[in-house]
Amino acid sequence: MSNTNMPTAPNAEPAKYPNSENTSLPPATKTKGPWMVLWSKFSRNPYAMTGLVVLLIFIIGSLSAKLITPFDPAHVDLMITNLKPGTDGHVLGTDEVGRDIFARLLYSGQVSLLIGFSVAAISVIIGSLVGAISGFFGGWIDTIFMRFVDVMSSIPTLFLNILVMAIFGTKISYMILMLAFTSWMSVARLVRGTYLQLREMQYVEAAKAIGVSKTGIIFRHLLRNATFPIIVNATLMVGGAILAESGLSYLGLGIQAPATSWGLMLSNSQEFMLIDPMQAVYPGLCIFIVVLAVNFIGDGIRDAMDPRQKQMKSRRRLDKWRKNYSKSEI
């Protein structure tokens, strides 16, 4: 029989238990939130980051137009018409009536970007509200809302915009409201489809069981889970709104002088294509670069949201991995 009262050896070390004071636990690491995870994936996409940098350059340049150039974009001076780039401080020269082209590009960016972001924001608000109510309640409410969306989608957008601009005038506020009124349907369909999936989740049933109101479920719980698809759609709508404004201004039904936009600059330059074709190249290039940058940003956000999207690895990194871990080298 073993003696349980045997004395302990004087040099014996005390037993170490997981919960003893001598053991030190590793410091807890704070997990990344969904926005940090999204930014981590987005920042590894070179096309998306290039688009973001380019868009920020255009935004900052347009907002800082007074600091960048001393010329007034609406100032007419018939003594300095069609100057070459770099003459008398005019970086890109002057147009047919002596207005500085670089100043007009910067101030045109203010109008074009304002219309693009404003139309996208208003369209997202209207479309999200209609799609959320339609997708959450379903039934006859969904039927009425979706039939209204179908009717709005069947109206020729360009014809309606031209008609409204011709009747009510060409103010910037009218153009923003009109373009937003004809652009929110895609957002409504997207949000409705997302809500139809999310309303069957268990956390929605749990929220109903503890007495959360329908308004709280729609805007506090479900809308947060539908945020990422809405952001992707909104970024793409910015480019579409800029193109729509440019098309209306090119037809003479958009922005009017003394205000200016990239589309208006294209419209004014078409009469002087043989004399100075660069007057059309500059605003067209600005429209092309900004819309392309916005599309890159939208694609980057979409790829960052997709859990099935594989991380892009450079060829140099893959060759290094094969060299270190390939079985043929062992």
N, C-alpha and C positions, 0 to 999 in steps of 0.2 A: 504494500500500500504506500502511496505517495504521501509525504508529509506536507500539508498545505501551510504549516506555520514555519517553514524553513526560512532563516534570515536571508536577506538579499545581499549579494556580493557588494562590497563597498565601492568597487570601481565600475559597477554596471551602469550603463547609460539608461536614462528613463525612456520608457516606450514613447514613440511618437505616434500620435493619433491625428487623423485629418482635421479634427476640430480643436486641437490644442493651440495654445497661445504661441508656440514656437514656429508654427507653420505660417507662411505669408502667402496670401492669395494673390494671383496676378491682378493688376489693375483692370477694371472693367473698361472695355472699349465701347464707345458710343456708336451705335449702328447708324448708317447713313439713311436719311429720309428719302422719300421718292423723288423729290426735286434734286437732291444731290446725286442720286443714282442716275437720273436723267441727264444732268449736266456732265457727269463723268463719262457717260457714253457719247453724248453729243460732242464733247471737246475732243474726242479721239477721231472724229470724222473730219478729214481735212477739207472736204468740199463744203460741209456745213460751217466750219469755222471761217473759211475764206469768204463765204457768203455773208456771215455775220459781220466780219471786219469791213467788208466793202459797203454793206448797208449802213454801218455806223459812220463810216467816212462820209457818205452822202448826207446822212442826217446832220452830223456835226457841221459839215461844210455849208449846208443850207441854212442852219440856224445861226451860223457865224458869218453870214454874207456881208453884213455891215463892217465887220472887222477884217475880212479878207480882201474886199475890193472897195475902193472909194467911189466908184462910178454908180450913178443912178440908172437902173435898168430901163426906165421910161424916158430918160433924157434924150431928146432928138437934137442932133447937130448935123445939118446937111453939109458942113464944111469938111467933115471927116468920114465920109461914107466909104464903105468897103475897104477899110484899112486892112493890111496884112497883119497876121499874128505878130505880136511883139512891138508894134509901132506905137510910139508915144504912151507907153505903159499899158496898152490894151493887150492882154495876154493872148486872147484868141481873135483879136481884130474887132472890127465893127461891122454892122449889117448895112442894109441899103439906105437907112435913114440916120446912120451915125450912132446907133445904140451899141454899147459894149456887150459883146456876145457872152463873155465869161460871167459878167454880172447878171445877165438875163438867165443864164443856166443855173446860177446859184439861187436866184429868187424864184425861178420856175420850179426848182426842186422843193421849195417850201410849199407851194400850192399843190403840186402833184403828190408829194408824200402825205400832206395833210388830207387830201381827198382819199388816198389809198387806205390809210390807217383809220380814218373816220368811217368810211364805208364798211370796212371790215368789222369795226367795233359795233356799229349799229346793227349790221346784219347778224352778227353773233348773238347780240342781246335778243333781237326779235326771234331769230330762228331757234335759239335755245329755249326761250319761253314757250313758243308754240310746240316744239318737239317734246319738251318735258311734260307739259300738260297732256298732250296727245298720247305719249307712250305710257305714262303712269296710269291714267284713268281708263284708257281703252274704250271699247263700246261705241256708243253713238257720238261721244266727244271726239274720239279718234277718227271716226268716219267723217264728221263735219270738217275737222281741221285738215285732214289729208286731202279731202276733195277740194278744199280751198287752195291747198298747196298745188294740186294738179292744175287747177284753173290758172294760177299765177305762173306756173311753169310753161303753160301753153301759149302765153302772150308773147309775141315777138318783142324782145327786150329793146333792141336798137330802135325799132319803130316807136315804141312807147316813150323812150327817152327823148327822141327827136321831137315828138309831138309835145311833150310836156315842156321841154326847153323852149320850143317855138312859141308856146302860149304864155307861160309864166315868166320867161326871161332866163338869163344865163348867169344868175348869181351863184356863187360857190355853194351857199347853203342849199339852194334848190337842187344843184347837181348832186350833192352828197346824199340828200334825202331820196332823190329819185333813183340813184344807183343802188342805195341800200334797200329801197323798196322792191327792187327787181333782183336782188342777190341773196336773200335770206333763205330761200327754199331748200337749198342743198344742206344748209346747217340744220334746218328743221327735220329733214329726213334722217340725217346722221344721228341727231340727238334722240329722235323717236326710236330708231333701231337699237340704240344703246340702252335706253330706258326699258324697252321691252325685255331685254336680257337681264338687266340689273334688278328689276322689280320682283323677280322670282328668287332672289338670293335669300339665304337664311337670315342675314343681318337685317334685312328689310322686315321680315316676319317678327324678328326680335324687337325691332323698334316699334312696330305696331302693338306688340304685346305689352310693352311698358308704357304705352300711352303717348308716343310721339305723334304730333299732328301730321297730317298729310303734307302741309306746306314745309314742315321741318324735314320730312323724309325726302321730298322732291329737291329742295335747295341745299340741305345740309348734308345729307348722306349720299344720294344718288348723283347729284351734280358734281361732287368732288371726284367720283370715279369716272365721270364722262369728260373731265377737263382736258385730258391729253388729246383725244380725237378732235375736240373743238379747237384747240390751239393749232393743230396741224392744218385744219380746214381754214382757220382764220389767216394763217400766214400765206396760204395760196390765194386767198381772196384779195389780199393787198395788191399782189401783182395784177390780178384781173381787174381791179378797180382802176389802177393806174393806166392800164391799156384801154379801158372803156373811156376814161376821161380824155386820153390822148386822141382816141378816135372821134369823139364828139367835138373836141377842139379843132381837130384837123378839118372836120366838115363845116366849121364856122358856127357851131351851136354850143360850144363849151365856154371856156374862159375868154373874156374879151378884154381888149386894151382899155385902160393902162395896165391892168393886171397881166400876168404872163404865166405860161406853163410850157412844159416840153411839147405838148401837142399843138399849142398855138404857135410855137416857134417853127414846128414842122409845116404848119399851114402857111405861115408867112414866107417860108423859104422856098416853096415850090415854084414861085414865079422867077426865082433867080438861080435855078439849078445849073444853067449853063454858064452863068457869070461866076458864081461862088458856090459850088456844091457842098462845101464844108459847113455851110450854115444849116443844112439838113442833116449832115452826118453827126454833128455834135449832140443835138437833142435826141436824135434816134439812138445814138450810142448810149446816152444816159438812160433812156427807157429800157433798152436791151439789158444793160448791166444790172440795173436795179431789179428788174423783174426776174432775171436769172439768179441774182443773189437771194431774193426772197424764196424762190423755188428750191434752191439749195438748202436754205434754212428749214423749210417745210419738210423736205425729204430727210434731213438730218434728224429732226424731231421724231418723224415717223419711224425711222430706223432705230432710234434710241428707245422708243416705246415698245418695239417688237421684241419679245423675249426670245423668239426663234432666230433673230438676226445674228449671224456669226460675226465675231470681231475680225476686222480687217488686219491682216498681218503682212508686213513687207516681205519681199523676196529675200532680202538680206537676213532678216530674222529667221525665216524658214530654213535657209541654207545653214545658218549657225546651229539651229536645232537639230537638223539632220546630221551635221558633223559631230555633235556631242552625244547624240542618243541613238543614232542609227545602229541597228544590229550588225550590219555589214562591217562596221569599223571595230567591233569587239574581237 
